[in-house]
Amino acid sequence: MGLDDLSPSVLLEAYHKAKEMELDEDFINILKKTLEAHLVHQ
């Protein structure tokens, strides 16, 4: 299971949590790009 398999709501929550916890900026950007890709394909 990859990030592409997660629902947009789960990705959005993970994105906000990652920002809140000040995780690695690259990881946050990957979450953001994956979420944007999901929203474009809907």
C-alpha positions as CSV (number, residue, x, y, z in Angstrom):
1,M,0.0,0.0,0.0
2,G,1.4,3.3,-1.1
3,L,0.4,6.9,-0.5
4,D,-1.7,6.8,-3.7
5,D,-3.9,4.1,-2.1
6,L,-4.9,6.4,0.8
7,S,-8.1,8.4,0.6
8,P,-7.8,12.2,0.3
9,S,-9.2,12.7,3.8
10,V,-6.5,10.5,5.3
11,L,-3.8,12.3,3.2
12,L,-5.1,15.6,4.4
13,E,-5.0,14.6,8.0
14,A,-1.5,13.1,7.6
15,Y,-0.4,16.4,5.9
16,H,-1.7,18.5,8.8
17,K,-0.3,16.2,11.4
18,A,3.1,16.2,9.7
19,K,3.1,20.0,9.6
20,E,2.0,20.2,13.3
21,M,4.8,17.8,14.3
22,E,7.3,19.7,12.1
23,L,8.4,16.6,10.3
24,D,10.8,16.6,7.4
25,E,9.8,19.2,4.7
26,D,10.4,16.6,1.9
27,F,7.9,14.2,3.5
28,I,5.4,17.1,3.9
29,N,5.8,18.0,0.2
30,I,5.3,14.4,-0.9
31,L,2.0,14.3,1.1
32,K,1.0,17.6,-0.4
33,K,1.8,16.5,-4.0
34,T,0.0,13.2,-3.6
35,L,-3.1,14.9,-2.1
36,E,-3.1,17.4,-5.0
37,A,-2.9,14.6,-7.5
38,H,-5.9,12.9,-5.9
39,L,-7.9,16.1,-6.1
40,V,-7.1,16.7,-9.7
41,H,-8.2,13.1,-10.7
42,Q,-11.6,13.4,-9.0
